[in-house]
Amino acid sequence: MQARLNSKRAIGIFIPAYIVVTILAIALSVAIGMIGHLPPTAEPLQNQAYLLSERFLPLLNLLVWGMLAWVYFRGRTTDRLALRREAFALGAFWMVTAIVVDYVGFVLIKNPISLTPHDFYIGQFPWIYLIYVAIFFAPLCETALVGASRRAAQPAL
């Protein structure tokens, strides 16, 4: 059975997920800076608050993308194998889209938080790659967790 990704729904959920995770990541970094009384720096990758928050960003992404994967799959009654295949396709789609959007938004377009390709892909190692892995696995985790809870909630025959 072929996985049928609803691309309109995937894109429609990608946009708010990306915005939410970006806002939460910035808020986490600012909060760490305020709580720790850490001074701001001109270089984004030298900011101590950001460097501390980086360690939590993969988990933050897993949670946000997982919750929005739940929105994507809500109300679905497809068989488990088809759902897993669609979750795999959704995770791959969201990960590739995030990589492209990150490259355009944080490398190509010059802004106060833009980085060179080296700083973005090497300077943020391993965290940026763990974030992409989290985005990929979030729909798979959601289908596994929600599927397990649905099976547990069903009465035994």
C-alpha positions as CSV (number, residue, x, y, z in Angstrom):
1,M,0.0,0.0,0.0
2,Q,1.3,3.4,-1.0
3,A,1.7,6.2,1.5
4,R,-0.5,9.1,0.5
5,L,0.8,12.3,1.9
6,N,-1.7,15.1,1.9
7,S,0.7,17.8,0.7
8,K,-1.7,20.7,1.2
9,R,-2.3,19.6,4.8
10,A,1.5,19.0,5.3
11,I,2.4,22.4,4.1
12,G,-0.5,24.1,6.0
13,I,0.7,22.5,9.2
14,F,4.4,23.0,8.4
15,I,4.1,26.8,8.4
16,P,2.6,27.3,11.9
17,A,4.9,24.5,13.3
18,Y,8.0,26.3,11.9
19,I,6.8,29.6,13.2
20,V,6.0,28.2,16.7
21,V,9.2,26.3,17.1
22,T,11.2,29.4,15.9
23,I,9.4,31.7,18.4
24,L,9.8,29.1,21.2
25,A,13.5,28.7,20.5
26,I,14.1,32.4,20.5
27,A,12.1,32.8,23.7
28,L,14.1,30.0,25.4
29,S,17.4,31.6,24.5
30,V,16.2,35.0,25.7
31,A,14.8,33.5,29.0
32,I,18.1,31.7,29.6
33,G,19.9,35.0,29.0
34,M,17.7,36.9,31.4
35,I,17.6,34.2,34.1
36,G,21.4,33.7,33.9
37,H,22.1,37.4,33.5
38,L,24.2,36.5,30.4
39,P,25.4,39.5,28.3
40,P,24.3,39.7,24.7
41,T,27.0,39.4,22.0
42,A,27.2,40.7,18.4
43,E,28.0,37.1,17.1
44,P,24.9,34.8,17.4
45,L,27.0,31.7,17.8
46,Q,29.1,33.3,20.7
47,N,26.0,34.2,22.8
48,Q,26.1,32.0,25.9
49,A,22.3,32.0,26.3
50,Y,22.0,30.6,22.8
51,L,24.7,28.1,23.3
52,L,23.0,26.8,26.4
53,S,19.5,26.7,24.7
54,E,20.9,24.8,21.7
55,R,21.0,21.6,23.8
56,F,17.2,21.8,24.3
57,L,16.3,22.6,20.8
58,P,16.1,19.0,19.5
59,L,13.7,18.1,22.2
60,L,11.7,21.3,21.7
61,N,11.4,20.4,18.0
62,L,10.4,16.9,18.7
63,L,7.6,18.1,21.0
64,V,6.3,20.8,18.7
65,W,6.5,18.8,15.4
66,G,5.0,15.8,17.3
67,M,2.1,17.8,18.5
68,L,1.4,19.2,15.1
69,A,1.8,15.7,13.6
70,W,-1.1,14.8,15.9
71,V,-3.1,17.6,14.3
72,Y,-2.1,16.3,10.8
73,F,-3.3,12.7,11.7
74,R,-6.2,13.6,13.9
75,G,-9.4,11.7,13.1
76,R,-7.6,9.2,10.9
77,T,-8.7,5.6,11.0
78,T,-6.3,4.2,8.3
79,D,-4.6,0.9,9.1
80,R,-1.3,1.1,11.1
81,L,1.0,0.2,8.2
82,A,-0.4,2.9,6.0
83,L,-0.2,5.4,8.8
84,R,3.4,4.5,9.5
85,R,4.3,4.9,5.8
86,E,2.5,8.3,5.7
87,A,4.3,9.3,8.9
88,F,7.6,8.4,7.3
89,A,6.7,10.5,4.2
90,L,5.5,13.4,6.3
91,G,8.6,13.4,8.4
92,A,10.8,13.3,5.3
93,F,8.8,16.1,3.7
94,W,8.9,18.3,6.8
95,M,12.6,17.7,7.3
96,V,13.6,18.5,3.7
97,T,11.3,21.6,3.8
98,A,12.8,22.8,7.1
99,I,16.3,22.4,5.6
100,V,15.4,24.5,2.6
101,V,13.6,27.1,4.7
102,D,16.5,27.3,7.2
103,Y,19.0,27.7,4.4
104,V,17.0,30.5,2.8
105,G,16.1,32.2,6.0
106,F,19.3,31.9,8.0
107,V,22.0,31.7,5.3
108,L,20.9,33.3,2.0
109,I,18.8,36.2,3.3
110,K,21.0,38.6,5.2
111,N,19.5,39.6,8.5
112,P,20.7,40.2,12.1
113,I,20.7,36.5,12.9
114,S,21.9,35.2,9.5
115,L,25.0,33.0,9.4
116,T,27.5,31.8,6.9
117,P,27.0,28.3,5.6
118,H,30.0,27.2,7.6
119,D,28.6,28.8,10.8
120,F,25.2,27.3,10.2
121,Y,26.2,23.7,9.3
122,I,29.5,23.4,11.1
123,G,29.2,26.0,13.9
124,Q,25.9,24.5,15.2
125,F,27.1,20.9,15.0
126,P,25.6,18.5,16.2
127,W,22.5,20.4,17.3
128,I,21.3,21.5,13.9
129,Y,21.4,17.9,12.6
130,L,19.7,16.6,15.8
131,I,16.9,19.1,15.1
132,Y,16.5,17.7,11.6
133,V,16.4,14.2,13.0
134,A,13.8,15.3,15.5
135,I,11.6,16.8,12.8
136,F,11.9,13.6,10.7
137,F,11.0,11.3,13.6
138,A,8.2,13.5,15.2
139,P,5.4,12.1,13.0
140,L,6.7,8.5,13.5
141,C,6.8,9.0,17.3
142,E,3.3,10.5,17.2
143,T,1.8,7.6,15.3
144,A,3.6,5.1,17.5
145,L,2.4,6.8,20.7
146,V,-1.1,7.6,19.6
147,G,-1.5,4.2,18.0
148,A,-0.4,2.6,21.3
149,S,-2.8,4.7,23.3
150,R,-5.7,3.9,20.9
151,R,-4.9,0.2,21.2
152,A,-4.8,0.4,25.0
153,A,-8.1,2.3,25.1
154,Q,-9.9,-0.2,22.9
155,P,-11.9,-2.8,24.8
156,A,-10.7,-6.4,24.6
157,L,-12.8,-8.7,22.5
